[in-house]
Amino acid sequence: MECVQEYINLFESNKALIDKPCTQKLNEEREKAFVRFRAEGFPKLKDENWLHTNVAKKFETDYGMDLGRKAGANSVKGSFTCDVPNLKTVRGYIVNDCFTIAGEDRNKLPKGVLIGKINEIAESNPEIIDSFYNQLASKGDSIVQFNTSFVQDGIILYVPKNTVIDETIQIVAQLQTNVDILTNRRLLVVMEENSHASLLLCDHSSTDKKSLSIEVTEIFIGRGASLDLYELEETTESNTRLGNLFVNQKHDSRFNHCNITLTNGFTRNYIEVVLDGEGADTNINGLAIGDKKQHIDNRTLVEHKKGHCTSNELYKYILDEESIGVFAGKMLICTDAQQTVSQQTNRNLCLTSCARMYAQPQLEIYADDVKCSHGSTVGQLDENALFYMQQRGIPADEARHLLMYAFAGEVIDNIKLEALRERLHILVEKRFRGELNHCKGCNLCK
């Protein structure tokens, strides 16, 4: 494929420039990842994990890449705000793929908590980076290997043993460019034993130029630790987002995740959670709202490796006009995962005859003492309910909005942060009414 060779040439001709700002660990992992990317190229439609999602075509654009690290995120705080009323946060910012956090926000964190750039933390705490960076993502597909090959920095959040962070950590990512751009973002989260944190990732775009962001997140949750992770995408029709999330849980750990796609162009999210200790619990929720020709693909793998673990998964799609939704969820129950309790649910609404939903729930069980269920439904709004509501004086459009809002509410209500939950209820309602404008200087969230 021609565009694959172009990126291979770009890497080989700029290797010294790519390596220059990076810690030794990033460069070591880069070498191994590039070997795989060069051999595999971009995923093809015939690949099982990429059915219905033609990602290779998205790389044909001649994107710019900031390999010289000339751009920065130092000025973003004054020009961009993503605020959730009544939610106290410690806030960091990403402009394209450059991260910054103000000293006053860093000082809000408990003693021992580290948050900052991977290259900086590697200087003071190299053992953290050496022990955890790319340990989970190394098995990812060629898109993940592409990210590891080209990424030059990232963000690390390290929470030491027995530490509770009361305020939510919010990372606001913003695409700002006057040219077509490709960005590589990396996030590493390490939760030591009995620690707790809440993390809110907001993905925005303020450009109409073509953009492609590849995001790789690795999360380690130690024994008895817990993490609540919320991801919100509000980008433009010209944006392509390829998200990759890898999570490893130890004994009695807790992981709660909610991914909401409000506005987008072309999105593919991959989530892999490994329950690697007895008593671990995970909850994964997702809501995708599409219209026009938007494309939203969510794929999940929940692997139960040890016994006495629980997992619950709920994904919902609401698709209008010519939008396309893809959901492929797999629950893998390994031989040693006795007394597993696992449930996966996927429900979808197609509001027009042109909207398309491709659903593939999967369940593989290799243990004999488990309680597992999975299922998927695709349908339209209930005509009887619409008729009933109109008979009682509710206009047809209003009745449709109310039914859609109620359908989406089940996912939003699983969010633990009350302020965020209330804010998302408002944003989703505005989305259905066509009142939600794309983010321009973050007028959306003010």
C-alpha positions as CSV (number, residue, x, y, z in Angstrom):
1,M,0.0,0.0,0.0
2,E,1.5,3.3,-1.1
3,C,0.6,5.4,2.0
4,V,2.2,2.7,4.2
5,Q,5.5,3.1,2.4
6,E,5.2,6.8,2.7
7,Y,5.1,6.5,6.5
8,I,7.9,4.0,6.5
9,N,10.0,6.5,4.5
10,L,9.0,9.3,6.9
11,F,10.1,7.3,9.9
12,E,13.4,6.2,8.5
13,S,14.4,9.6,7.1
14,N,13.5,11.4,10.4
15,K,14.5,8.8,13.0
16,A,17.1,11.0,14.7
17,L,14.5,13.9,14.9
18,I,11.9,11.6,16.4
19,D,14.2,10.1,19.0
20,K,15.8,13.4,20.1
21,P,13.4,14.6,22.7
22,C,12.5,11.2,24.0
23,T,13.6,9.1,27.0
24,Q,15.4,5.8,26.3
25,K,12.4,3.7,27.1
26,L,10.2,5.4,24.4
27,N,13.0,4.9,21.9
28,E,13.5,1.3,22.8
29,E,9.9,0.4,22.4
30,R,9.7,2.5,19.2
31,E,12.3,0.2,17.5
32,K,10.2,-2.9,18.3
33,A,6.9,-1.3,17.3
34,F,8.2,-0.1,13.9
35,V,9.3,-3.6,13.0
36,R,5.7,-4.8,13.4
37,F,4.2,-1.8,11.7
38,R,6.5,-2.2,8.7
39,A,5.5,-5.8,8.4
40,E,1.8,-5.5,9.0
41,G,0.9,-2.1,7.4
42,F,-2.6,-0.6,8.1
43,P,-5.5,-2.9,8.9
44,K,-7.7,-4.0,6.0
45,L,-11.5,-4.4,5.8
46,K,-11.2,-8.1,5.7
47,D,-9.4,-8.2,9.1
48,E,-11.9,-9.5,11.7
49,N,-11.3,-6.6,14.1
50,W,-11.9,-4.0,11.4
51,L,-15.0,-5.3,9.6
52,H,-17.1,-2.4,8.3
53,T,-14.4,0.2,9.2
54,N,-12.0,1.2,6.4
55,V,-9.3,2.9,8.4
56,A,-6.5,2.6,5.8
57,K,-8.4,5.1,3.6
58,K,-8.1,7.7,6.4
59,F,-4.3,7.6,6.1
60,E,-4.3,8.6,2.4
61,T,-4.5,12.3,3.4
62,D,-1.1,14.1,3.4
63,Y,-1.1,15.0,7.1
64,G,1.4,17.2,8.8
65,M,3.2,15.8,11.9
66,D,5.0,18.0,14.5
67,L,8.1,15.8,14.7
68,G,10.2,18.8,15.6
69,R,8.0,19.5,18.7
70,K,7.7,23.2,17.7
71,A,4.1,23.5,18.9
72,G,3.2,23.7,22.6
73,A,0.3,23.7,25.0
74,N,1.5,26.5,27.3
75,S,-1.0,29.1,26.1
76,V,-4.1,26.9,25.9
77,K,-5.4,27.6,29.4
78,G,-6.2,31.2,28.7
79,S,-7.9,30.5,25.3
80,F,-9.8,27.3,25.9
81,T,-12.1,26.1,28.7
82,C,-14.0,22.9,29.1
83,D,-16.0,23.4,32.2
84,V,-18.5,21.1,34.0
85,P,-20.4,23.3,36.5
86,N,-20.1,22.3,40.1
87,L,-17.4,19.8,39.4
88,K,-14.0,20.4,41.1
89,T,-11.2,19.4,38.9
90,V,-7.4,19.2,38.6
91,R,-7.0,20.3,35.0
92,G,-4.4,19.5,32.3
93,Y,-4.4,20.4,28.6
94,I,-3.4,18.9,25.4
95,V,-3.0,21.0,22.2
96,N,-2.7,18.5,19.3
97,D,-0.3,16.2,21.1
98,C,1.5,18.5,23.5
99,F,0.6,18.4,27.2
100,T,0.8,21.0,30.0
101,I,-0.6,21.4,33.5
102,A,-0.3,24.5,35.7
103,G,1.6,24.4,38.9
104,E,-1.4,25.4,41.0
105,D,-3.4,22.4,39.6
106,R,-0.5,20.1,40.3
107,N,-0.3,21.4,43.9
108,K,-3.9,20.3,44.5
109,L,-2.9,16.7,44.4
110,P,-2.0,14.6,47.4
111,K,1.7,14.0,48.2
112,G,3.3,11.4,46.1
113,V,0.9,11.7,43.1
114,L,2.7,12.3,39.8
115,I,1.1,13.8,36.8
116,G,3.1,15.2,33.9
117,K,5.0,14.5,30.7
118,I,6.4,11.0,30.3
119,N,9.9,12.3,29.3
120,E,10.0,14.6,32.4
121,I,8.8,11.9,34.9
122,A,11.3,9.5,33.4
123,E,14.1,11.7,34.6
124,S,13.0,11.7,38.2
125,N,11.2,8.4,38.4
126,P,12.6,6.2,35.6
127,E,11.5,3.0,37.3
128,I,7.9,3.8,36.8
129,I,8.3,4.4,33.0
130,D,10.5,1.3,32.6
131,S,8.1,-0.9,34.5
132,F,4.9,0.1,32.9
133,Y,5.2,1.9,29.5
134,N,4.0,-0.2,26.6
135,Q,3.7,-3.3,28.7
136,L,0.0,-3.7,27.7
137,A,-0.1,-1.9,24.3
138,S,2.8,-3.9,22.9
139,K,0.3,-6.6,21.9
140,G,-2.0,-4.1,20.1
141,D,-2.6,-4.1,16.4
142,S,-0.7,-2.1,13.7
143,I,-2.5,1.2,14.6
144,V,-1.1,0.9,18.1
145,Q,2.3,0.0,16.7
146,F,2.1,3.1,14.5
147,N,1.4,5.2,17.6
148,T,4.3,3.7,19.5
149,S,6.6,4.2,16.5
150,F,5.9,8.0,16.1
151,V,4.9,9.1,19.6
152,Q,7.5,11.5,21.2
153,D,5.9,12.1,24.6
154,G,2.8,11.4,26.6
155,I,1.1,11.9,29.9
156,I,1.6,9.8,33.1
157,L,-0.7,9.7,36.1
158,Y,0.9,7.8,39.0
159,V,-1.1,7.3,42.2
160,P,0.9,5.7,45.1
161,K,-0.4,3.1,47.5
162,N,-3.3,4.0,49.8
163,T,-3.8,7.4,48.2
164,V,-7.2,8.9,47.4
165,I,-7.6,11.8,45.0
166,D,-10.8,13.6,45.9
167,E,-10.9,16.0,43.0
168,T,-11.5,14.7,39.5
169,I,-8.5,14.9,37.1
170,Q,-9.7,16.4,33.8
171,I,-7.6,16.3,30.7
172,V,-8.9,18.6,28.0
173,A,-7.6,17.7,24.5
174,Q,-7.9,20.2,21.7
175,L,-7.0,20.1,18.0
176,Q,-5.9,23.5,16.8
177,T,-4.4,23.7,13.3
178,N,-4.6,25.5,10.0
179,V,-3.3,22.5,8.0
180,D,-4.3,18.9,7.9
181,I,-2.7,17.2,10.9
182,L,-2.0,13.8,12.4
183,T,-1.4,13.6,16.2
184,N,-0.2,10.7,18.4
185,R,-1.3,10.9,22.0
186,R,-0.2,8.6,24.8
187,L,-1.5,8.2,28.4
188,L,-0.2,5.9,31.1
189,V,-2.1,5.5,34.4
190,V,-0.7,3.5,37.3
191,M,-2.9,3.0,40.3
192,E,-1.0,1.4,43.2
193,E,-2.6,-0.8,45.9
194,N,-5.8,0.6,47.5
195,S,-5.6,3.9,45.7
196,H,-8.6,5.8,44.0
197,A,-9.0,8.4,41.3
198,S,-11.5,9.8,38.8
199,L,-10.4,10.8,35.4
200,L,-12.3,12.8,32.8
201,L,-10.9,12.9,29.2
202,C,-12.5,15.5,27.0
203,D,-11.7,15.4,23.2
204,H,-12.5,18.5,21.2
205,S,-11.6,20.1,17.9
206,S,-11.7,23.7,16.8
207,T,-10.6,23.2,13.2
208,D,-12.3,22.3,9.9
209,K,-9.1,20.9,8.5
210,K,-8.7,17.2,8.2
211,S,-7.3,15.7,11.4
212,L,-6.4,12.2,12.6
213,S,-5.7,11.5,16.2
214,I,-4.3,8.2,17.4
215,E,-4.7,7.7,21.2
216,V,-3.3,4.9,23.2
217,T,-4.0,4.6,26.9
218,E,-2.5,2.0,29.3
219,I,-4.0,1.6,32.8
220,F,-2.7,-0.6,35.6
221,I,-5.0,-1.0,38.6
222,G,-3.4,-2.6,41.6
223,R,-4.9,-4.7,44.4
224,G,-7.9,-3.1,46.0
225,A,-7.5,0.1,43.8
226,S,-10.3,1.7,41.8
227,L,-10.5,4.1,38.9
228,D,-13.5,5.8,37.3
229,L,-12.7,6.9,33.7
230,Y,-15.0,9.0,31.6
231,E,-14.3,9.8,27.9
232,L,-16.3,12.4,26.0
233,E,-15.8,13.1,22.3
234,E,-17.1,16.4,20.8
235,T,-15.2,16.8,17.6
236,T,-16.0,17.8,14.0
237,E,-17.0,15.9,10.8
238,S,-13.5,16.3,9.5
239,N,-11.9,14.5,12.5
240,T,-10.8,10.9,12.6
241,R,-10.3,9.5,16.1
242,L,-8.7,6.1,16.7
243,G,-8.8,5.3,20.5
244,N,-7.1,2.3,22.1
245,L,-7.5,1.5,25.8
246,F,-5.7,-1.3,27.6
247,V,-6.5,-2.1,31.2
248,N,-5.1,-4.6,33.6
249,Q,-6.8,-5.3,37.0
250,K,-5.4,-7.1,40.0
251,H,-7.2,-8.6,43.0
252,D,-10.3,-6.8,44.3
253,S,-9.8,-3.9,42.0
254,R,-12.6,-1.8,40.5
255,F,-12.8,-0.1,37.1
256,N,-15.7,1.9,35.8
257,H,-15.6,3.3,32.3
258,C,-18.1,5.4,30.3
259,N,-17.4,6.5,26.7
260,I,-19.8,9.0,25.1
261,T,-19.6,10.1,21.4
262,L,-21.7,13.2,21.1
263,T,-20.3,14.7,17.8
264,N,-17.7,13.2,15.6
265,G,-16.6,12.4,12.0
266,F,-15.0,8.9,11.9
267,T,-14.4,7.2,15.3
268,R,-13.1,3.8,16.2
269,N,-12.6,2.9,19.9
270,Y,-11.0,-0.3,21.0
271,I,-11.2,-1.3,24.7
272,E,-9.4,-4.3,26.2
273,V,-9.8,-5.1,29.9
274,V,-8.0,-8.1,31.6
275,L,-9.3,-9.2,35.0
276,D,-6.1,-10.6,36.3
277,G,-6.9,-11.1,40.0
278,E,-9.7,-12.7,41.9
279,G,-12.5,-10.4,43.0
280,A,-11.9,-7.8,40.3
281,D,-14.9,-5.9,39.0
282,T,-15.3,-3.9,35.8
283,N,-18.2,-1.9,34.4
284,I,-18.0,-0.6,30.8
285,N,-20.7,1.7,29.4
286,G,-20.9,3.5,26.0
287,L,-23.3,5.9,24.2
288,A,-22.9,6.8,20.6
289,I,-25.1,9.4,18.8
290,G,-24.7,9.7,15.0
291,D,-26.3,11.5,12.1
292,K,-25.3,12.8,8.6
293,K,-22.6,10.3,7.5
294,Q,-20.8,9.9,10.8
295,H,-19.1,6.6,11.5
296,I,-18.8,5.2,15.1
297,D,-17.1,1.8,15.8
298,N,-16.7,0.5,19.3
299,R,-15.0,-2.8,19.9
300,T,-14.4,-4.4,23.4
301,L,-12.7,-7.4,24.8
302,V,-13.2,-8.3,28.5
303,E,-10.9,-11.2,29.4
304,H,-11.6,-13.0,32.7
305,K,-8.4,-14.7,33.6
306,K,-9.1,-15.4,37.3
307,G,-12.1,-16.5,39.3
308,H,-14.7,-14.7,41.3
309,C,-14.7,-11.7,39.0
310,T,-17.6,-9.7,37.7
311,S,-18.1,-7.6,34.5
312,N,-21.0,-5.6,33.2
313,E,-21.1,-4.0,29.7
314,L,-23.8,-1.7,28.2
315,Y,-23.5,0.0,24.9
316,K,-26.2,2.0,23.1
317,Y,-26.4,3.7,19.7
318,I,-28.8,6.2,18.3
319,L,-28.3,6.6,14.5
320,D,-30.0,9.1,12.3
321,E,-29.8,9.9,8.6
322,E,-26.9,8.0,6.9
323,S,-24.8,7.4,9.9
324,I,-23.1,4.0,10.6
325,G,-22.6,2.2,13.9
326,V,-20.4,-0.8,14.6
327,F,-20.3,-2.7,17.9
328,A,-18.3,-5.9,18.4
329,G,-18.0,-7.0,22.1
330,K,-16.3,-10.1,23.2
331,M,-16.3,-11.7,26.6
332,L,-13.6,-14.3,27.1
333,I,-13.9,-16.6,30.2
334,C,-10.6,-18.5,30.7
335,T,-10.3,-21.9,32.2
336,D,-9.3,-20.6,35.7
337,A,-12.1,-18.1,35.8
338,Q,-14.5,-20.1,37.8
339,Q,-17.6,-18.4,39.4
340,T,-17.4,-15.6,36.9
341,V,-20.5,-13.3,36.6
342,S,-20.6,-11.4,33.3
343,Q,-23.2,-9.6,31.3
344,Q,-23.0,-7.8,28.0
345,T,-25.9,-5.7,26.5
346,N,-26.0,-3.8,23.2
347,R,-29.1,-1.9,22.2
348,N,-29.5,0.2,19.1
349,L,-31.9,2.6,17.5
350,C,-31.9,3.3,13.7
351,L,-34.1,6.4,13.1
352,T,-34.1,6.2,9.3
353,S,-34.0,3.4,6.7
354,C,-30.5,4.7,5.6
355,A,-28.8,4.4,9.0
356,R,-26.8,1.2,9.4
357,M,-25.9,-0.8,12.5
358,Y,-23.6,-3.7,12.6
359,A,-23.6,-5.6,15.9
360,Q,-21.5,-8.7,16.8
361,P,-21.8,-9.8,20.5
362,Q,-19.5,-12.7,21.3
363,L,-19.1,-15.0,24.2
364,E,-16.3,-17.6,24.7
365,I,-16.4,-19.7,27.8
366,Y,-13.8,-22.2,28.9
367,A,-14.9,-22.6,32.5
368,D,-17.9,-24.6,33.8
369,D,-19.0,-22.7,36.8
370,V,-20.1,-19.3,35.5
371,K,-23.1,-17.0,35.0
372,C,-22.8,-15.2,31.7
373,S,-25.2,-13.6,29.2
374,H,-24.9,-11.4,26.2
375,G,-27.3,-10.0,23.6
376,S,-27.9,-7.3,21.0
377,T,-31.0,-5.6,19.6
378,V,-31.5,-3.2,16.7
379,G,-34.9,-1.4,16.2
380,Q,-36.7,1.8,15.7
381,L,-38.6,4.1,18.0
382,D,-41.8,2.5,19.4
383,E,-44.6,3.6,17.1
384,N,-47.2,2.8,19.8
385,A,-45.4,4.9,22.4
386,L,-45.2,7.8,19.8
387,F,-48.9,7.5,19.1
388,Y,-49.8,7.3,22.8
389,M,-47.8,10.5,23.6
390,Q,-49.3,12.4,20.6
391,Q,-52.8,11.4,21.8
392,R,-52.0,13.3,25.0
393,G,-51.0,16.5,23.3
394,I,-47.3,16.0,22.9
395,P,-46.1,17.1,19.4
396,A,-44.5,14.4,17.2
397,D,-41.0,15.9,17.3
398,E,-41.1,16.4,21.0
399,A,-42.3,12.8,21.5
400,R,-39.4,11.5,19.5
401,H,-36.9,13.6,21.5
402,L,-38.4,12.3,24.8
403,L,-38.1,8.7,23.7
404,M,-34.6,9.1,22.5
405,Y,-33.6,10.9,25.7
406,A,-35.1,8.1,27.8
407,F,-33.2,5.5,25.7
408,A,-29.9,7.3,26.2
409,G,-30.5,8.0,29.9
410,E,-29.7,4.5,31.0
411,V,-26.0,4.9,30.1
412,I,-25.7,8.4,31.5
413,D,-27.3,7.4,34.8
414,N,-24.4,5.0,35.4
415,I,-22.0,7.9,35.7
416,K,-21.0,8.3,39.4
417,L,-20.1,12.0,39.2
418,E,-23.4,13.9,39.8
419,A,-22.2,17.2,38.2
420,L,-21.0,15.4,35.1
421,R,-24.1,13.3,34.9
422,E,-26.3,16.4,35.0
423,R,-24.2,18.2,32.4
424,L,-24.3,15.2,30.0
425,H,-28.1,15.0,30.3
426,I,-28.3,18.6,29.1
427,L,-25.7,18.1,26.3
428,V,-27.5,15.0,25.0
429,E,-30.8,16.7,25.0
430,K,-29.3,19.6,23.1
431,R,-27.8,17.1,20.6
432,F,-31.1,15.6,19.9
433,R,-32.7,19.0,19.3
434,G,-29.9,20.2,17.0
435,E,-28.8,22.9,19.4
436,L,-25.4,21.5,20.0
437,N,-22.9,23.4,17.9
438,H,-19.5,22.1,17.2
439,C,-16.8,23.3,19.5
440,K,-15.3,26.6,18.5
441,G,-13.2,28.0,21.3
442,C,-15.2,25.8,23.6
443,N,-18.4,27.9,23.5
444,L,-20.0,24.5,23.8
445,C,-19.2,23.9,27.4
446,K,-19.4,27.4,28.8
